[in-house]
Amino acid sequence: MRSTPKNIAILGATGSIGRNSLQVIKALPDRFRATYLVVRRNVDGLMDLVAEHRPKGVALLDEAAADAFRQKAGDSLEVLSGAKGVKEIVGRDDVDLVISALVGFAGLEPTLEAVRKRKTIALANKETLVAGGELITRLVQEHGVDLIPIDSEHSAILQCLVGEEPASVAKLILTASGGPFLTTPVERLASVTVEEALNHPNWKMGNKITIDSATLMNKGLEVIEAHWLFRLPPERIDVVIHPQSIIHSMVEFVDGSVKAQLGLPDMKLPIQYALTYPNRTPMNGARVDFPGIQSMTFFEPDRRKFRCLELAYGALQLGGTAPAVMNAANEVAVEAFLDRRISFQKIPDLIGRTLDAHAPGPVSELNQILEADHFARSHARSLLS
Ligand SMILES: NC(=O)c1ccc[n+]([C@@H]2O[C@H](COP(=O)([O-])OP(=O)(O)OC[C@H]3O[C@@H](n4cnc5c(N)ncnc54)[C@H](OP(=O)(O)O)[C@@H]3O)[C@@H](O)[C@H]2O)c1
């Protein structure tokens, strides 16, 4: 018997994860349907996606952009707007699964709403767990929600853990490509350009995560994300540089055995795994060609050169609101770097100084996270000016 396709709401449809998700969904029309698309303000990009994927409705966070979209689209589909519109879509009865792929802290509240409405969540927005991990994971448990990671490292760990007892896990090993400045001398980092930082060697992603990859903050955010998803303390989550990005992460077990998940650097694979979890479905595309790879290398990250990684471990150790503060300061710093207002090396400075100015508090309620985020943004901005 054929079942009806699962209705999916994609938050961040115009982004890199959003567009890859739409391709995965399009290739499996009997299984999935892109029912709602949510973006911030990219009117033309959304118009193109609507023409191709024919969702029932859309939402734009930006009210002015939503008005512009309504004028172009007419009454061919439902158009909602603002945070309220996004919240409404996430909670609708005709949404079975939410792909959370907005960028940054903006992903937290819609994801929280999806948890409250007991939707299955495929999570790309790592900032949600960095800023609100304690609250989100508590509510996920209370509401019995499936929260499945899309991030390739966490998808790899999830795949390695299938069939294993939690007590047999010794540690998680997250792999990192090392980004575009892996071999750049530390003295050169102060003068690297935005274009150089955006030139990631292996992955094609949105601008914010690409800069995070260049500073290694992305790996720091992933350590915190892994802590909340897999419930291990920071000292049992390691990072290893693996420039070829073929091994997406590993799990070491108590007997010394190590399982790794391998694949080409293409986000469609972890996205499809999150949608079909715990099953697998055939997927077309290139396969790992081992003789073609020839060698895979691994080494320790240089934590003095890439200070953001150390800042993230420190924030996780501090706990409470510290990771939310670090996340917000990082968003301000990355935006300032992309706007060419600060140098690459000022990114960790700004985050470190904002963390130093904050006394971590508890994070059991949303308003505590929002206040910490607000404090960090204003403090980091005051340091910029
Ligand atoms: N790209 C990857 O390969 C990858 C891998 C793992 C995890 N992730 C995570 O997935 C999330 C999305 O990454 P991405 O690379 O797909 O980002 P992206 O290409 O920059 O797309 C971001 C999406 O979010 C919207 N957006 C941008 N700024 C926003 C803001 N300030 N508030 C609310 N919405 C905003 C954009 O809408 P408009 O187009 O309307 O501006 C777009 O739909 C991030 O949390 C990232 O860390 C990405």
The ligand as a MOL file (V3000), in Angstrom:
LIG
                    3D

  0  0  0     0  0            999 V3000
M  V30 BEGIN CTAB
M  V30 COUNTS 48 52 0 0 0
M  V30 BEGIN ATOM
M  V30 1 N 25.3810 25.1190 3.9970 0
M  V30 2 C 25.7690 23.9970 4.5460 0
M  V30 3 O 26.3720 23.1440 3.8770 0
M  V30 4 C 25.4950 23.7140 6.0060 0
M  V30 5 C 25.9650 22.5310 6.5810 0
M  V30 6 C 25.6520 22.2590 7.9080 0
M  V30 7 C 24.9100 23.1430 8.6470 0
M  V30 8 N 24.4870 24.3170 8.0710 0 CHG=1
M  V30 9 C 23.7020 25.2510 8.8770 0
M  V30 10 O 22.4490 25.4590 8.2360 0
M  V30 11 C 22.0070 26.8100 8.4310 0
M  V30 12 C 21.7740 27.4570 7.0600 0
M  V30 13 O 23.0270 27.5300 6.3940 0
M  V30 14 P 23.1000 27.9110 4.8480 0
M  V30 15 O 24.5210 27.7220 4.4690 0
M  V30 16 O 22.0520 27.1750 4.0950 0 CHG=-1
M  V30 17 O 22.7690 29.4610 4.9040 0
M  V30 18 P 22.4310 30.4540 3.6950 0
M  V30 19 O 22.7680 29.8250 2.3900 0
M  V30 20 O 23.0620 31.7580 4.0380 0
M  V30 21 O 20.8290 30.5680 3.7810 0
M  V30 22 C 20.2390 31.1100 4.8540 0
M  V30 23 C 18.7310 31.0570 4.7830 0
M  V30 24 O 18.2810 31.7370 5.9580 0
M  V30 25 C 17.7070 33.0060 5.6060 0
M  V30 26 N 18.3880 34.0300 6.4170 0
M  V30 27 C 19.5550 34.6550 6.1810 0
M  V30 28 N 19.8240 35.5310 7.1490 0
M  V30 29 C 18.8110 35.4580 8.0200 0
M  V30 30 C 18.5140 36.1370 9.2250 0
M  V30 31 N 19.3110 37.0740 9.7340 0
M  V30 32 N 17.3850 35.8150 9.8600 0
M  V30 33 C 16.5730 34.8490 9.3850 0
M  V30 34 N 16.7960 34.2000 8.2270 0
M  V30 35 C 17.9030 34.4970 7.5620 0
M  V30 36 C 17.9490 33.2280 4.1360 0
M  V30 37 O 16.8060 33.8940 3.5900 0
M  V30 38 P 17.0100 35.0110 2.4330 0
M  V30 39 O 17.5570 34.2650 1.2620 0
M  V30 40 O 15.6400 35.5290 2.2260 0
M  V30 41 O 17.9770 36.0280 2.9980 0
M  V30 42 C 18.1290 31.8000 3.6050 0
M  V30 43 O 16.8860 31.2340 3.2830 0
M  V30 44 C 23.0880 27.4840 9.2620 0
M  V30 45 O 22.7420 27.4290 10.6110 0
M  V30 46 C 24.3350 26.6350 9.0160 0
M  V30 47 O 25.2410 26.6650 10.0850 0
M  V30 48 C 24.7470 24.6190 6.7740 0
M  V30 END ATOM
M  V30 BEGIN BOND
M  V30 1 1 1 2
M  V30 2 2 2 3
M  V30 3 1 2 4
M  V30 4 1 4 5
M  V30 5 2 4 48
M  V30 6 2 5 6
M  V30 7 1 6 7
M  V30 8 2 7 8
M  V30 9 1 8 9
M  V30 10 1 8 48
M  V30 11 1 9 10
M  V30 12 1 9 46
M  V30 13 1 10 11
M  V30 14 1 11 12
M  V30 15 1 11 44
M  V30 16 1 12 13
M  V30 17 1 13 14
M  V30 18 2 14 15
M  V30 19 1 14 16
M  V30 20 1 14 17
M  V30 21 1 17 18
M  V30 22 2 18 19
M  V30 23 1 18 20
M  V30 24 1 18 21
M  V30 25 1 21 22
M  V30 26 1 22 23
M  V30 27 1 23 24
M  V30 28 1 23 42
M  V30 29 1 24 25
M  V30 30 1 25 26
M  V30 31 1 25 36
M  V30 32 1 26 27
M  V30 33 1 26 35
M  V30 34 2 27 28
M  V30 35 1 28 29
M  V30 36 1 29 30
M  V30 37 2 29 35
M  V30 38 1 30 31
M  V30 39 2 30 32
M  V30 40 1 32 33
M  V30 41 2 33 34
M  V30 42 1 34 35
M  V30 43 1 36 37
M  V30 44 1 36 42
M  V30 45 1 37 38
M  V30 46 2 38 39
M  V30 47 1 38 40
M  V30 48 1 38 41
M  V30 49 1 42 43
M  V30 50 1 44 45
M  V30 51 1 44 46
M  V30 52 1 46 47
M  V30 END BOND
M  V30 END CTAB
M  END
